[in-house]
C-alpha cells in the first residue's frame, strides 16, 4: 500500500531537451529557402526527455525543425510522417498512471508544448515532436510541407538510424569482401548473359547439399538499396554471429551478408530476403544476388518454405515497384528449372519448384513513380507452365 501510494504521488520530471544530446545526430535537408532538420531519440533518451517509457508502448517520438525562409506561411501535415500518428494528449493520457494530480497536469502541458506546430510563419523557425509508431532499425518518414499554392509544396524524405538497434548490415564490411582484381565490371547486356549461364544454387555449409537457389539480382549502391527496402517496409534484422553461423544456405562460400524480413507474424509467416554482395558490377554499380522466399507459419515460431519460388520473386518485384523503389527491371531465363511435379528437396528437407527465371532489379533510394519504372525487353518472365 505504501509503495502504491508513493507511486501515485510521483512528480513529473522530464529532462531539459538541451541536456539530452540526441539532436547531435540530426539530419538536415535544404530545398531553396526551406530547411528541415530531423532526429529520432532512442528508448533511453526518450525516457529522459518525457519521463515515461514511450517505446514500451510502441510510441517513437520524431523531432523536427523547420526553418521557413519564404515570405509565406508553411503548413506541416503530420499524416505524411505517420498516417496514424499519436496525438500529444493521447500519449500523455496513456502514461498518466503513477503520477500525482499536479504531475499529470504538468505532463499534459509538457506534451502539448513539445508537439511540432502545424504552421510555420514566414521567416520563422518552429520545432517539436511528432509521436509515431515505433519501428526497429532505420526510421524512414516524410516531412510534407504545404505553401500557398501547389508550386510551393515540398516533401522531404529521411532515413535515420536509431540507437539501441544494430542491424546485421551495420557489421558487414562490404568494401573488404573483394580485392580490386576480383571486381568484374559489365554492361547490362553482358550481365544478362552472365546471369543466364550462372549456377545460382546455394548449398549448406559443407558445400555438399543443395539449398534454395538465387532468384533475384539487385543492382544498387548499399545506401540506395537500403532506402528502397525501408521505404517498402522491409525490416532489418539484428542477427548474431551464432545465427549467421547457423545459416542453412551458403553462396559465394559464405552465409548471407544481409537479411531482411517483411510481414513477419508470431505464427512464423514471413517474406525473407537474403543478400550476397557479388564481385560483379553493372556499369560501376554493385550487384547483389538475392534469395527471395516466402515462409508459411505453422505456429509457435515454426514455418515451412512456400515451394513456389517464382511467386516469391514476383511478389518482391511488385512490392518494390509499388513502394516506389524500382527504377528498372527485367527477367532473365537462368539455369536450374525445377518442374512443379518434380520438386527439389533442400538440405533442410523443404521442397521447391521454379522456372529458373531471375528477376534483375535496379533499385533507387529516391522515390520513383510507378509509371517511370523502366521494364526491359528481356525474357518474358515466369508463368504457370512448369509441368
C-alpha positions in Angstrom: 0.0 0.0 0.0 2.8 2.4 0.8 4.5 1.5 -2.5 1.3 2.2 -4.4 0.8 5.5 -2.5 4.4 6.6 -3.3 4.0 5.7 -7.0 0.7 7.5 -7.2 2.2 10.8 -6.0 5.3 10.7 -8.1 6.2 14.1 -9.6 6.6 14.6 -13.3 10.3 15.3 -14.0 11.3 15.3 -17.7 14.9 16.3 -18.6 15.6 19.6 -20.3 15.8 18.9 -24.0 19.2 20.5 -24.2 20.6 18.0 -21.7 19.8 15.0 -24.0 22.2 15.1 -27.0 20.0 13.3 -29.5 19.9 16.3 -31.7 23.7 15.9 -32.3 22.6 13.1 -34.7 20.1 15.3 -36.6 20.0 15.2 -40.4 19.3 18.4 -42.3 17.9 18.9 -45.8 17.5 22.1 -47.7 15.2 22.9 -50.5 15.5 26.5 -51.6 14.7 28.8 -48.7 13.3 26.0 -46.6 15.4 23.9 -44.2 14.2 20.8 -42.4 16.1 19.0 -39.7 15.1 15.7 -38.1 16.3 13.5 -35.3 15.0 10.3 -33.5 15.8 9.7 -29.9 16.4 6.2 -28.8 14.5 4.4 -26.0 16.7 5.6 -23.1 16.9 9.2 -24.5 13.1 9.2 -24.9 12.6 8.1 -21.3 14.8 11.0 -20.2 13.0 13.5 -22.4 9.5 12.6 -21.4 9.9 10.8 -18.1 7.9 7.9 -19.3 8.9 4.8 -21.4 7.2 5.6 -24.7 8.9 2.9 -26.6 7.4 0.3 -24.3 4.0 1.5 -25.5 5.0 1.3 -29.2 5.5 5.1 -29.5 8.5 6.6 -31.1 9.0 10.4 -31.0 10.5 12.2 -34.0 11.9 15.6 -33.5 11.5 18.1 -36.4 12.7 21.7 -37.0 11.5 23.7 -40.0 13.1 27.0 -41.0 10.8 28.9 -43.3 12.8 31.4 -45.3 9.9 32.2 -47.7 7.6 35.2 -47.5 4.5 32.9 -46.9 3.3 30.7 -44.2 4.0 27.0 -44.5 1.8 24.2 -43.1 3.1 20.9 -41.8 0.9 17.7 -42.2 1.8 15.1 -39.6 0.0 12.3 -41.5 2.8 12.5 -44.0 5.2 11.4 -41.3 2.9 8.7 -39.8 -0.7 8.2 -41.2 -1.8 7.0 -37.7 0.4 9.2 -35.5 -0.5 9.6 -31.8 -1.9 12.9 -30.6 0.2 14.5 -27.8 -2.6 14.4 -25.3 -3.3 10.8 -26.1 0.3 9.9 -25.3 0.1 11.8 -22.1 -3.2 10.2 -21.1 -1.9 6.6 -21.7 1.1 7.3 -19.4 -0.7 9.1 -16.7 -0.6 6.3 -14.2 1.7 6.7 -11.2 1.8 10.5 -11.2 0.1 12.8 -8.8 -2.6 15.2 -9.9 -0.2 18.0 -10.4 2.2 15.7 -12.2 -0.5 14.7 -14.6 -1.2 18.4 -15.3 2.4 19.1 -15.9 2.7 16.1 -18.2 -0.3 17.2 -20.3 1.1 20.6 -20.6 4.6 19.3 -21.4 3.4 17.1 -24.3 1.3 20.0 -25.6 4.3 22.4 -25.6 6.7 19.8 -27.1 4.5 18.9 -30.1 5.5 20.1 -33.5 3.4 23.1 -34.6 1.3 22.7 -37.7 2.1 26.2 -39.0 5.4 27.9 -39.6 5.1 31.6 -40.2 7.1 33.3 -43.0 10.7 34.0 -42.0 10.4 32.0 -38.7 11.5 28.6 -37.3 9.4 26.1 -35.5 10.4 22.8 -33.9 8.8 20.0 -31.9 7.9 16.3 -31.7 5.6 14.1 -33.7 4.6 10.9 -31.9 4.8 8.0 -34.4 4.6 4.2 -34.2 7.8 2.6 -33.0 9.8 0.8 -35.7 13.0 -1.1 -35.0 16.0 -0.3 -37.2 16.3 2.6 -39.6 13.4 5.1 -39.2 12.0 6.2 -42.6 9.5 9.0 -42.8 8.4 12.0 -44.9 8.0 15.6 -43.9 5.4 17.2 -46.1 5.1 21.0 -46.2 2.4 23.0 -48.0 2.6 26.6 -49.1 0.0 29.0 -50.5 -0.1 27.1 -53.8 0.8 23.6 -55.2 4.0 25.1 -56.7 5.2 25.8 -53.1 4.6 22.3 -51.7 7.6 20.4 -50.6 8.3 16.8 -49.4 11.5 15.7 -47.6 12.3 12.0 -47.0 14.5 11.0 -44.1 16.2 7.7 -43.2 17.6 7.8 -39.7 19.4 5.2 -37.6 18.0 4.8 -34.1 20.2 4.0 -31.1 19.6 0.6 -29.4 19.2 -1.4 -32.6 22.1 -2.8 -34.6 21.0 -4.5 -37.9 23.3 -7.1 -39.4 24.3 -4.9 -42.3 25.9 -2.5 -39.8 28.6 -5.1 -39.2 29.1 -6.0 -42.8 32.4 -4.8 -44.3 31.3 -4.8 -47.9 34.4 -2.9 -49.1 36.6 -5.7 -47.7 34.9 -8.7 -49.4 36.7 -8.4 -52.7 40.0 -7.0 -54.0 40.2 -4.7 -56.9 41.4 -7.5 -59.1 38.3 -9.6 -58.3 35.8 -6.9 -59.3 34.3 -7.5 -62.7 32.5 -4.6 -64.4 29.9 -5.4 -67.0 27.4 -3.7 -69.3 23.8 -4.6 -68.7 23.7 -6.9 -71.7 26.9 -8.6 -70.5 25.4 -9.0 -67.1 22.2 -10.5 -68.6 24.4 -13.2 -70.4 26.3 -13.8 -67.2 23.2 -14.4 -65.1 21.7 -16.6 -67.8 24.6 -19.0 -67.6 25.3 -18.8 -63.9 24.8 -21.6 -61.4 22.6 -19.8 -58.8 22.2 -22.8 -56.5 23.0 -22.3 -52.8 24.4 -25.1 -50.6 24.9 -26.0 -47.0 28.0 -25.1 -45.0 29.7 -28.3 -46.1 29.1 -27.5 -49.8 27.6 -30.9 -50.4 23.8 -30.5 -50.0 21.8 -28.1 -52.2 19.9 -25.2 -50.7 17.3 -22.8 -52.1 18.5 -21.0 -55.3 19.1 -17.3 -56.0 16.0 -15.9 -57.8 16.7 -12.2 -57.8 19.6 -9.9 -58.7 19.6 -6.4 -57.3 21.8 -3.6 -58.7 22.4 -0.6 -56.5 24.7 1.1 -54.0 24.3 -0.1 -50.4 22.6 3.1 -49.2 20.2 3.1 -52.3 19.2 -0.5 -51.7 18.6 0.1 -48.0 16.5 3.1 -48.6 14.4 1.3 -51.3 13.8 -1.6 -48.9 13.0 0.6 -45.9 10.5 2.6 -48.0 8.7 -0.6 -48.8 8.6 -1.6 -45.1 11.2 -4.4 -45.2 12.6 -4.9 -41.7 16.3 -5.1 -40.9 17.4 -8.0 -38.7 19.8 -7.9 -35.8 21.5 -11.3 -36.4 24.1 -12.5 -34.0 27.3 -14.3 -35.1 25.8 -17.6 -33.9 22.7 -17.1 -36.0 24.8 -16.3 -39.1 27.0 -19.4 -38.5 23.8 -21.5 -38.3 22.5 -20.3 -41.6 21.5 -23.3 -43.7 22.3 -21.6 -47.1 25.7 -20.6 -48.3 26.6 -18.9 -51.5 29.9 -17.5 -52.7 31.5 -19.5 -49.9 29.7 -17.7 -47.0 26.3 -17.2 -45.4 24.2 -14.3 -46.4 25.7 -10.9 -45.8 22.3 -9.2 -45.0 18.8 -10.5 -44.2 15.5 -8.5 -44.4 12.1 -9.7 -43.5 8.5 -8.5 -44.1 5.0 -9.4 -42.8 6.6 -11.4 -40.0 4.0 -12.8 -37.6 4.1 -14.7 -34.3 2.8 -17.8 -36.2 6.0 -17.8 -38.3 4.7 -16.3 -41.5 7.2 -14.0 -43.3 8.8 -12.9 -46.6 12.5 -13.1 -46.5 15.4 -11.6 -48.5 19.0 -13.0 -48.1 21.6 -10.8 -49.9 25.1 -11.7 -51.0 27.3 -9.0 -52.4 28.9 -10.3 -55.6 32.2 -9.3 -57.2 30.2 -8.1 -60.3 29.3 -4.5 -61.1 27.0 -3.3 -63.8 28.4 -0.1 -65.2 30.2 0.6 -61.9 27.2 -0.2 -59.6 27.3 -3.2 -57.2 25.4 -6.4 -57.9 23.6 -8.2 -55.0 22.5 -11.8 -55.6 19.3 -12.4 -53.5 17.4 -15.4 -52.3 13.8 -14.4 -52.0 11.5 -16.7 -50.2 8.1 -16.9 -48.5 7.6 -18.9 -45.4 4.2 -20.2 -44.2 3.7 -20.2 -40.4 2.8 -23.3 -38.5 2.5 -21.8 -35.1 4.9 -21.5 -32.2 7.5 -19.8 -34.4 7.7 -22.7 -36.8 7.4 -22.3 -40.5 7.5 -24.1 -43.8 9.0 -22.9 -47.1 6.4 -21.9 -49.6 7.6 -24.1 -52.6 6.7 -21.6 -55.3 9.9 -19.5 -55.7 8.7 -17.7 -58.8 5.8 -16.3 -56.8 8.2 -15.1 -54.1 10.4 -13.3 -56.7 7.3 -11.8 -58.5 6.0 -10.5 -55.1 9.3 -8.8 -54.4 9.3 -7.1 -57.8 5.8 -5.8 -57.3 6.4 -4.8 -53.7 9.4 -2.6 -54.5 7.6 -1.2 -57.6 4.6 -0.2 -55.5 7.0 1.1 -52.9 8.5 3.4 -55.5 11.9 2.0 -55.2 12.2 0.3 -58.6 14.0 2.2 -61.3 14.4 -0.6 -63.9 13.8 -4.3 -64.1 13.9 -7.3 -66.4 13.7 -11.1 -66.3 16.5 -13.5 -67.3 15.9 -17.2 -68.0 18.6 -18.7 -65.9 19.7 -22.3 -65.0 18.1 -24.7 -62.7 14.4 -25.1 -63.8 12.6 -27.4 -61.4 9.1 -28.6 -62.6 6.1 -28.5 -60.3 5.6 -32.3 -60.5 9.3 -33.0 -59.6 10.2 -30.6 -56.8 13.7 -30.3 -55.5 14.5 -31.0 -51.9 16.8 -28.7 -49.9 19.4 -29.7 -47.2 16.7 -28.8 -44.5 14.1 -31.1 -46.1 12.0 -28.3 -47.6 10.9 -28.6 -51.3 10.6 -26.1 -54.0 9.8 -25.6 -57.7 10.9 -22.8 -60.1 11.1 -21.9 -63.7 14.7 -20.8 -63.2 14.0 -17.2 -64.1 16.0 -14.5 -62.2 14.4 -11.0 -61.7 17.0 -8.3 -62.3 16.2 -5.1 -60.5 17.8 -1.7 -60.3 16.8 -0.1 -57.0 16.6 3.6 -56.2 16.8 5.4 -52.9 14.9 8.3 -54.5 11.2 7.7 -54.9 10.4 6.6 -58.4 6.9 6.9 -59.8 5.5 3.5 -60.8 4.9 5.0 -64.3 8.6 5.9 -64.6 10.0 2.4 -63.8 11.7 1.0 -66.9 10.7 -2.5 -68.0 13.5 -4.0 -70.1 12.6 -6.0 -73.2 14.5 -9.1 -72.0 12.9 -12.5 -71.3 9.1 -12.9 -70.6 9.4 -14.0 -67.0 7.9 -16.9 -65.2 4.5 -18.4 -65.9 2.4 -21.3 -64.6 3.6 -23.8 -67.2 6.2 -25.7 -65.1 4.8 -29.2 -65.7 
